[in-house]
Amino acid sequence: QGLCLGLTPLIGFAIAKAMRTNKTWLDQNLVSGLIVCTSMPTTISTNVVFTKQAGGNEAVALINAVIGNVIGIFVSPALLQAYLSQSGQTSYAAVLQNLSATVIGPLIVGQLLQYFAPKLVLWLQAHINFGKVSNIMIITLVWNTFSGLFYNKITADAGSLVLIIFMCVILYLVFTCVCLGTVWAIHSTPYVGKFFAITRPDTVAICYCGATKTLALGLPLITVLFGTQSNAGLLALPLIVYHASQVVQGSLLIRPFKRWTQSELVLPQVDKPVTPEGGTPDSNESTSSESIADQTFQGAHGSESAPDSKGDKGTGSSHSFTAPGSHQDGSPGL
């Protein structure tokens, strides 16, 4: 959450501050919209799906996404009031009250239904596709935002639109690299890296949660803060473009992330060197040890069965093999 609600909004504010130096060639509403975009919390469904497909830690992505959206209700309005010179006609307390009724209220109702009426929830899930309902609601929010923009005949020049679209595409890659660099810095610190012990699947979840921005909370927040202003549609445009960009680029990063996470699980196999005799050292050692044992065994039996030159002189007899534990006269030994 420090990356999504701390570092990335600061980067967005710094970029917007630099873009405000020349106010003649760039629409300032779009620049303010860039600050709004980077100040939003992370998404939920996109993070979990992409993290799972990329072989990342799905549980870490889900926990971070849920916590980020709850914290974002309080942090994002404060960031907008701090970074924007004009936060709108609604006070911070009124924003929290409105978001509590539109975001936290439905969340609490849903949790209570799952706890007290689980059979009803299962029946609703079996007959209603809540994913499509959620997408329809988001599309309705986008349509409502741009309807007010077209009704008030608010326009922006093509150069500003192209530049903002380009910035949104680049910012997602920049934020992903920032997340990777943060994880690398943690690993490079001796005691901190050992304490957190971040694995590659955890890193994938961090990259998706730290770089993405939610549209489901961003549009209601823009409506609450700037709904009475005619330029609310331009303020929402960078967030809409960024959301589409993160879906496309995040899906393209699934395969590289998956190969990277799977490479940590595969142990390297070291090939044994081949000796000039055509075998490995272990096989040659076993062969030589077996040959030495055979020679020792044959030598021992040969000495027992070989005729004694002194004892056989003039008789031509040979010694018989004596079993272990018996005497030469045939009596059993001790």
C-alpha positions as a Python dict, from the first residue, in 0.01 Angstrom:
ca = {
    (1, 'Q'): (0, 0, 0),
    (2, 'G'): (296, 229, 45),
    (3, 'L'): (369, 188, -325),
    (4, 'C'): (12, 228, -454),
    (5, 'L'): (-107, 503, -220),
    (6, 'G'): (227, 660, -132),
    (7, 'L'): (496, 648, -397),
    (8, 'T'): (293, 632, -720),
    (9, 'P'): (73, 935, -629),
    (10, 'L'): (391, 1127, -550),
    (11, 'I'): (538, 1037, -890),
    (12, 'G'): (215, 1139, -1062),
    (13, 'F'): (209, 1470, -878),
    (14, 'A'): (573, 1540, -973),
    (15, 'I'): (502, 1468, -1341),
    (16, 'A'): (190, 1685, -1336),
    (17, 'K'): (383, 1962, -1165),
    (18, 'A'): (640, 1955, -1443),
    (19, 'M'): (367, 1955, -1708),
    (20, 'R'): (204, 2262, -1553),
    (21, 'T'): (506, 2479, -1631),
    (22, 'N'): (360, 2558, -1973),
    (23, 'K'): (-17, 2595, -1951),
    (24, 'T'): (-70, 2705, -2307),
    (25, 'W'): (-6, 2379, -2497),
    (26, 'L'): (-167, 2127, -2258),
    (27, 'D'): (-518, 2110, -2116),
    (28, 'Q'): (-489, 2160, -1741),
    (29, 'N'): (-799, 1954, -1670),
    (30, 'L'): (-624, 1649, -1815),
    (31, 'V'): (-317, 1724, -1605),
    (32, 'S'): (-535, 1735, -1294),
    (33, 'G'): (-694, 1412, -1412),
    (34, 'L'): (-348, 1253, -1417),
    (35, 'I'): (-312, 1339, -1047),
    (36, 'V'): (-658, 1193, -982),
    (37, 'C'): (-559, 875, -1166),
    (38, 'T'): (-237, 813, -974),
    (39, 'S'): (-405, 885, -639),
    (40, 'M'): (-650, 596, -671),
    (41, 'P'): (-609, 262, -486),
    (42, 'T'): (-544, -68, -660),
    (43, 'T'): (-797, -292, -831),
    (44, 'I'): (-931, -622, -692),
    (45, 'S'): (-1046, -862, -962),
    (46, 'T'): (-777, -774, -1217),
    (47, 'N'): (-497, -816, -965),
    (48, 'V'): (-618, -1153, -841),
    (49, 'V'): (-678, -1295, -1191),
    (50, 'F'): (-347, -1175, -1337),
    (51, 'T'): (-149, -1283, -1031),
    (52, 'K'): (-298, -1631, -1041),
    (53, 'Q'): (-234, -1672, -1414),
    (54, 'A'): (126, -1551, -1376),
    (55, 'G'): (203, -1801, -1100),
    (56, 'G'): (211, -1537, -827),
    (57, 'N'): (85, -1542, -471),
    (58, 'E'): (-292, -1513, -516),
    (59, 'A'): (-361, -1477, -143),
    (60, 'V'): (-120, -1183, -110),
    (61, 'A'): (-281, -1010, -410),
    (62, 'L'): (-633, -1056, -272),
    (63, 'I'): (-547, -934, 78),
    (64, 'N'): (-359, -630, -53),
    (65, 'A'): (-637, -540, -297),
    (66, 'V'): (-910, -555, -34),
    (67, 'I'): (-709, -361, 223),
    (68, 'G'): (-609, -104, -39),
    (69, 'N'): (-966, -35, -145),
    (70, 'V'): (-1080, 8, 214),
    (71, 'I'): (-789, 239, 297),
    (72, 'G'): (-832, 425, -32),
    (73, 'I'): (-1173, 548, 74),
    (74, 'F'): (-999, 762, 334),
    (75, 'V'): (-657, 822, 175),
    (76, 'S'): (-748, 908, -186),
    (77, 'P'): (-969, 1212, -101),
    (78, 'A'): (-695, 1339, 130),
    (79, 'L'): (-436, 1301, -148),
    (80, 'L'): (-653, 1489, -393),
    (81, 'Q'): (-705, 1775, -149),
    (82, 'A'): (-329, 1788, -86),
    (83, 'Y'): (-212, 1763, -448),
    (84, 'L'): (-484, 1960, -625),
    (85, 'S'): (-515, 2331, -567),
    (86, 'Q'): (-893, 2305, -602),
    (87, 'S'): (-1040, 1979, -467),
    (88, 'G'): (-1401, 2059, -561),
    (89, 'Q'): (-1702, 2196, -388),
    (90, 'T'): (-1738, 1908, -143),
    (91, 'S'): (-1559, 1896, 190),
    (92, 'Y'): (-1355, 1601, 308),
    (93, 'A'): (-1613, 1503, 570),
    (94, 'A'): (-1892, 1509, 313),
    (95, 'V'): (-1684, 1296, 78),
    (96, 'L'): (-1627, 1033, 345),
    (97, 'Q'): (-1996, 1033, 431),
    (98, 'N'): (-2096, 990, 68),
    (99, 'L'): (-1838, 717, -3),
    (100, 'S'): (-1936, 535, 315),
    (101, 'A'): (-2292, 515, 190),
    (102, 'T'): (-2200, 415, -166),
    (103, 'V'): (-1897, 188, -106),
    (104, 'I'): (-1866, 75, 256),
    (105, 'G'): (-2242, 31, 303),
    (106, 'P'): (-2287, -225, 24),
    (107, 'L'): (-1972, -404, 141),
    (108, 'I'): (-2111, -444, 494),
    (109, 'V'): (-2450, -559, 362),
    (110, 'G'): (-2280, -820, 146),
    (111, 'Q'): (-2074, -955, 435),
    (112, 'L'): (-2383, -975, 657),
    (113, 'L'): (-2572, -1167, 387),
    (114, 'Q'): (-2287, -1415, 350),
    (115, 'Y'): (-2283, -1471, 726),
    (116, 'F'): (-2655, -1490, 804),
    (117, 'A'): (-2797, -1618, 473),
    (118, 'P'): (-2530, -1831, 301),
    (119, 'K'): (-2790, -2040, 113),
    (120, 'L'): (-2943, -1726, -35),
    (121, 'V'): (-2600, -1607, -145),
    (122, 'L'): (-2527, -1941, -312),
    (123, 'W'): (-2862, -1928, -492),
    (124, 'L'): (-2795, -1574, -613),
    (125, 'Q'): (-2447, -1668, -733),
    (126, 'A'): (-2590, -1963, -924),
    (127, 'H'): (-2855, -1753, -1103),
    (128, 'I'): (-2684, -1413, -1138),
    (129, 'N'): (-2348, -1337, -1296),
    (130, 'F'): (-2221, -1071, -1057),
    (131, 'G'): (-1909, -1017, -1266),
    (132, 'K'): (-2115, -897, -1560),
    (133, 'V'): (-2331, -686, -1329),
    (134, 'S'): (-2019, -517, -1194),
    (135, 'N'): (-1891, -446, -1546),
    (136, 'I'): (-2229, -302, -1647),
    (137, 'M'): (-2224, -70, -1346),
    (138, 'I'): (-1875, 53, -1431),
    (139, 'I'): (-1976, 114, -1793),
    (140, 'T'): (-2279, 305, -1666),
    (141, 'L'): (-2051, 524, -1454),
    (142, 'V'): (-1831, 596, -1755),
    (143, 'W'): (-2134, 673, -1970),
    (144, 'N'): (-2273, 907, -1703),
    (145, 'T'): (-1941, 1089, -1672),
    (146, 'F'): (-1902, 1151, -2044),
    (147, 'S'): (-2268, 1237, -2087),
    (148, 'G'): (-2217, 1539, -1866),
    (149, 'L'): (-1901, 1623, -2063),
    (150, 'F'): (-2083, 1619, -2396),
    (151, 'Y'): (-2386, 1797, -2255),
    (152, 'N'): (-2172, 2087, -2135),
    (153, 'K'): (-1977, 2083, -2465),
    (154, 'I'): (-1640, 2054, -2293),
    (155, 'T'): (-1365, 1964, -2538),
    (156, 'A'): (-988, 1915, -2537),
    (157, 'D'): (-737, 1953, -2818),
    (158, 'A'): (-602, 1643, -2991),
    (159, 'G'): (-242, 1709, -2884),
    (160, 'S'): (-333, 1702, -2515),
    (161, 'L'): (-533, 1383, -2557),
    (162, 'V'): (-250, 1203, -2738),
    (163, 'L'): (4, 1311, -2478),
    (164, 'I'): (-213, 1202, -2185),
    (165, 'I'): (-280, 863, -2346),
    (166, 'F'): (93, 818, -2402),
    (167, 'M'): (166, 917, -2042),
    (168, 'C'): (-87, 666, -1907),
    (169, 'V'): (69, 385, -2108),
    (170, 'I'): (422, 474, -1995),
    (171, 'L'): (322, 528, -1633),
    (172, 'Y'): (205, 168, -1591),
    (173, 'L'): (545, 39, -1703),
    (174, 'V'): (719, 293, -1480),
    (175, 'F'): (515, 190, -1177),
    (176, 'T'): (585, -178, -1246),
    (177, 'C'): (958, -106, -1262),
    (178, 'V'): (932, 93, -939),
    (179, 'C'): (774, -209, -768),
    (180, 'L'): (1050, -439, -897),
    (181, 'G'): (1315, -192, -786),
    (182, 'T'): (1163, -168, -440),
    (183, 'V'): (1167, -546, -400),
    (184, 'W'): (1527, -557, -522),
    (185, 'A'): (1624, -287, -270),
    (186, 'I'): (1461, -487, 10),
    (187, 'H'): (1650, -799, -95),
    (188, 'S'): (1977, -606, -108),
    (189, 'T'): (1938, -487, 251),
    (190, 'P'): (2081, -767, 472),
    (191, 'Y'): (1851, -768, 772),
    (192, 'V'): (1542, -624, 601),
    (193, 'G'): (1557, -876, 316),
    (194, 'K'): (1592, -1165, 558),
    (195, 'F'): (1302, -1036, 767),
    (196, 'F'): (1053, -998, 480),
    (197, 'A'): (1178, -1298, 275),
    (198, 'I'): (991, -1189, -38),
    (199, 'T'): (971, -1469, -294),
    (200, 'R'): (917, -1442, -668),
    (201, 'P'): (543, -1521, -644),
    (202, 'D'): (516, -1246, -382),
    (203, 'T'): (698, -1008, -616),
    (204, 'V'): (446, -1075, -894),
    (205, 'A'): (160, -990, -658),
    (206, 'I'): (340, -672, -547),
    (207, 'C'): (391, -558, -907),
    (208, 'Y'): (26, -604, -998),
    (209, 'C'): (-108, -451, -677),
    (210, 'G'): (134, -160, -677),
    (211, 'A'): (92, -49, -1039),
    (212, 'T'): (-281, -86, -1104),
    (213, 'K'): (-552, 173, -1030),
    (214, 'T'): (-919, 103, -971),
    (215, 'L'): (-1199, 244, -1181),
    (216, 'A'): (-1478, 123, -953),
    (217, 'L'): (-1377, 358, -671),
    (218, 'G'): (-1222, 630, -886),
    (219, 'L'): (-1535, 725, -1080),
    (220, 'P'): (-1760, 755, -773),
    (221, 'L'): (-1491, 960, -603),
    (222, 'I'): (-1465, 1193, -902),
    (223, 'T'): (-1844, 1223, -909),
    (224, 'V'): (-1853, 1312, -539),
    (225, 'L'): (-1564, 1559, -556),
    (226, 'F'): (-1622, 1720, -896),
    (227, 'G'): (-1974, 1615, -992),
    (228, 'T'): (-2104, 1971, -994),
    (229, 'Q'): (-1823, 2090, -1222),
    (230, 'S'): (-1855, 2076, -1598),
    (231, 'N'): (-1501, 1942, -1645),
    (232, 'A'): (-1557, 1623, -1440),
    (233, 'G'): (-1539, 1412, -1757),
    (234, 'L'): (-1192, 1541, -1845),
    (235, 'L'): (-1074, 1466, -1492),
    (236, 'A'): (-1191, 1106, -1530),
    (237, 'L'): (-1044, 1054, -1878),
    (238, 'P'): (-683, 972, -1767),
    (239, 'L'): (-813, 716, -1517),
    (240, 'I'): (-1026, 548, -1785),
    (241, 'V'): (-733, 536, -2028),
    (242, 'Y'): (-498, 408, -1758),
    (243, 'H'): (-744, 134, -1661),
    (244, 'A'): (-764, 10, -2020),
    (245, 'S'): (-386, 31, -2052),
    (246, 'Q'): (-322, -172, -1737),
    (247, 'V'): (-555, -449, -1855),
    (248, 'V'): (-370, -481, -2187),
    (249, 'Q'): (-17, -447, -2050),
    (250, 'G'): (-88, -659, -1744),
    (251, 'S'): (-208, -945, -1963),
    (252, 'L'): (109, -916, -2174),
    (253, 'L'): (324, -947, -1860),
    (254, 'I'): (160, -1274, -1752),
    (255, 'R'): (385, -1501, -1961),
    (256, 'P'): (719, -1335, -1864),
    (257, 'F'): (620, -1335, -1498),
    (258, 'K'): (514, -1701, -1517),
    (259, 'R'): (845, -1808, -1670),
    (260, 'W'): (1029, -1608, -1405),
    (261, 'T'): (839, -1764, -1115),
    (262, 'Q'): (871, -2117, -1254),
    (263, 'S'): (1247, -2080, -1300),
    (264, 'E'): (1282, -2047, -923),
    (265, 'L'): (1119, -2387, -869),
    (266, 'V'): (1340, -2583, -1112),
    (267, 'L'): (1668, -2704, -963),
    (268, 'P'): (1964, -2710, -1205),
    (269, 'Q'): (2096, -3056, -1298),
    (270, 'V'): (2474, -3083, -1303),
    (271, 'D'): (2605, -3327, -1562),
    (272, 'K'): (2879, -3563, -1444),
    (273, 'P'): (3208, -3533, -1638),
    (274, 'V'): (3300, -3818, -1868),
    (275, 'T'): (3641, -3980, -1818),
    (276, 'P'): (3867, -4086, -2106),
    (277, 'E'): (3764, -4449, -2048),
    (278, 'G'): (3410, -4358, -2154),
    (279, 'G'): (3232, -4358, -1817),
    (280, 'T'): (3165, -4128, -1529),
    (281, 'P'): (3401, -4114, -1231),
    (282, 'D'): (3146, -4285, -1009),
    (283, 'S'): (3100, -4575, -1249),
    (284, 'N'): (3476, -4612, -1295),
    (285, 'E'): (3531, -4607, -920),
    (286, 'S'): (3261, -4869, -867),
    (287, 'T'): (3406, -5081, -1148),
    (288, 'S'): (3757, -5058, -1008),
    (289, 'S'): (3637, -5135, -655),
    (290, 'E'): (3445, -5436, -783),
    (291, 'S'): (3751, -5562, -973),
    (292, 'I'): (3968, -5520, -663),
    (293, 'A'): (3716, -5711, -456),
    (294, 'D'): (3706, -5991, -715),
    (295, 'Q'): (4082, -6012, -722),
    (296, 'T'): (4096, -6023, -342),
    (297, 'F'): (3830, -6295, -331),
    (298, 'Q'): (4003, -6500, -599),
    (299, 'G'): (4341, -6455, -432),
    (300, 'A'): (4204, -6574, -99),
    (301, 'H'): (4048, -6884, -249),
    (302, 'G'): (4349, -6947, -467),
    (303, 'S'): (4578, -6954, -163),
    (304, 'E'): (4350, -7201, 10),
    (305, 'S'): (4319, -7438, -286),
    (306, 'A'): (4673, -7406, -424),
    (307, 'P'): (4904, -7703, -355),
    (308, 'D'): (5171, -7656, -91),
    (309, 'S'): (5509, -7720, -245),
    (310, 'K'): (5653, -7831, 86),
    (311, 'G'): (5368, -8046, 207),
    (312, 'D'): (5307, -8211, -131),
    (313, 'K'): (5663, -8302, -205),
    (314, 'G'): (5683, -8673, -282),
    (315, 'T'): (5315, -8730, -203),
    (316, 'G'): (5137, -8534, -477),
    (317, 'S'): (4844, -8460, -243),
    (318, 'S'): (4672, -8124, -213),
    (319, 'H'): (4515, -7943, 82),
    (320, 'S'): (4137, -7953, 118),
    (321, 'F'): (3930, -7640, 183),
    (322, 'T'): (3864, -7592, 556),
    (323, 'A'): (3538, -7429, 648),
    (324, 'P'): (3558, -7133, 882),
    (325, 'G'): (3517, -7233, 1248),
    (326, 'S'): (3646, -7594, 1210),
    (327, 'H'): (3983, -7764, 1267),
    (328, 'Q'): (4190, -7957, 1021),
    (329, 'D'): (4094, -8288, 1185),
    (330, 'G'): (3730, -8226, 1115),
    (331, 'S'): (3630, -8146, 1474),
    (332, 'P'): (3410, -7843, 1513),
    (333, 'G'): (3571, -7526, 1633),
    (334, 'L'): (3466, -7297, 1907),
}
